[in-house]
Amino acid sequence: MLDKILAGLSILTLIAFLGIVISFVAEPDLWVVIIVVVYIAVYFIWREIRQGGSHLEGEK
Protein backbone atom coordinates (compact mmCIF):
# COMPACT_ATOMS: atom_id res chain seq x y z
CA MET A 1 0.00 0.00 0.00
CA LEU A 2 2.87 2.33 0.79
CA ASP A 3 4.25 1.92 -2.74
CA LYS A 4 0.93 3.12 -4.18
CA ILE A 5 0.94 6.20 -1.94
CA LEU A 6 4.53 7.02 -2.82
CA ALA A 7 3.86 6.51 -6.54
CA GLY A 8 0.90 8.89 -6.40
CA LEU A 9 2.85 11.43 -4.39
CA SER A 10 5.80 11.29 -6.76
CA ILE A 11 3.65 11.73 -9.87
CA LEU A 12 1.84 14.68 -8.26
CA THR A 13 5.19 16.23 -7.36
CA LEU A 14 6.39 15.76 -10.94
CA ILE A 15 3.24 17.42 -12.29
CA ALA A 16 3.61 20.33 -9.84
CA PHE A 17 7.26 20.85 -10.76
CA LEU A 18 6.57 20.74 -14.48
CA GLY A 19 3.67 23.17 -13.97
CA ILE A 20 6.16 25.61 -12.48
CA VAL A 21 8.54 25.05 -15.40
CA ILE A 22 5.73 25.69 -17.87
CA SER A 23 4.79 28.92 -16.10
CA PHE A 24 8.34 30.29 -16.26
CA VAL A 25 9.24 29.08 -19.76
CA ALA A 26 6.67 30.35 -22.20
CA GLU A 27 7.46 28.00 -25.10
CA PRO A 28 4.53 26.11 -26.62
CA ASP A 29 6.86 23.41 -27.98
CA LEU A 30 8.07 22.69 -24.44
CA TRP A 31 4.46 22.51 -23.24
CA VAL A 32 3.66 19.82 -25.80
CA VAL A 33 6.72 17.76 -24.84
CA ILE A 34 5.96 18.08 -21.11
CA ILE A 35 2.32 17.12 -21.58
CA VAL A 36 3.24 14.04 -23.64
CA VAL A 37 5.91 12.94 -21.15
CA VAL A 38 3.58 13.41 -18.16
CA TYR A 39 0.83 11.48 -19.95
CA ILE A 40 3.21 8.58 -20.60
CA ALA A 41 4.49 8.63 -16.99
CA VAL A 42 0.96 8.67 -15.56
CA TYR A 43 -0.08 5.84 -17.88
CA PHE A 44 2.79 3.59 -16.81
CA ILE A 45 2.40 4.42 -13.11
CA TRP A 46 -1.38 3.79 -13.29
CA ARG A 47 -0.83 0.49 -15.12
CA GLU A 48 1.70 -0.65 -12.52
CA ILE A 49 -0.60 0.30 -9.63
CA ARG A 50 -3.56 -1.54 -11.18
CA GLN A 51 -1.44 -4.68 -11.53
CA GLY A 52 -0.61 -4.65 -7.85
CA GLY A 53 2.31 -2.27 -7.52
CA SER A 54 5.72 -3.33 -6.32
CA HIS A 55 6.25 -6.99 -5.66
CA LEU A 56 9.03 -6.28 -3.17
CA GLU A 57 6.63 -6.14 -0.22
CA GLY A 58 5.76 -9.80 -0.48
CA GLU A 59 2.17 -9.23 -1.66
CA LYS A 60 0.53 -12.12 -3.40
C-alpha positions in Angstrom: 0.0 0.0 0.0 2.9 2.3 0.8 4.2 1.9 -2.7 0.9 3.1 -4.2 0.9 6.2 -1.9 4.5 7.0 -2.8 3.9 6.5 -6.5 0.9 8.9 -6.4 2.8 11.4 -4.4 5.8 11.3 -6.8 3.7 11.7 -9.9 1.8 14.7 -8.3 5.2 16.2 -7.4 6.4 15.8 -10.9 3.2 17.4 -12.3 3.6 20.3 -9.8 7.3 20.9 -10.8 6.6 20.7 -14.5 3.7 23.2 -14.0 6.2 25.6 -12.5 8.5 25.0 -15.4 5.7 25.7 -17.9 4.8 28.9 -16.1 8.3 30.3 -16.3 9.2 29.1 -19.8 6.7 30.4 -22.2 7.5 28.0 -25.1 4.5 26.1 -26.6 6.9 23.4 -28.0 8.1 22.7 -24.4 4.5 22.5 -23.2 3.7 19.8 -25.8 6.7 17.8 -24.8 6.0 18.1 -21.1 2.3 17.1 -21.6 3.2 14.0 -23.6 5.9 12.9 -21.1 3.6 13.4 -18.2 0.8 11.5 -19.9 3.2 8.6 -20.6 4.5 8.6 -17.0 1.0 8.7 -15.6 -0.1 5.8 -17.9 2.8 3.6 -16.8 2.4 4.4 -13.1 -1.4 3.8 -13.3 -0.8 0.5 -15.1 1.7 -0.7 -12.5 -0.6 0.3 -9.6 -3.6 -1.5 -11.2 -1.4 -4.7 -11.5 -0.6 -4.6 -7.8 2.3 -2.3 -7.5 5.7 -3.3 -6.3 6.2 -7.0 -5.7 9.0 -6.3 -3.2 6.6 -6.1 -0.2 5.8 -9.8 -0.5 2.2 -9.2 -1.7 0.5 -12.1 -3.4 
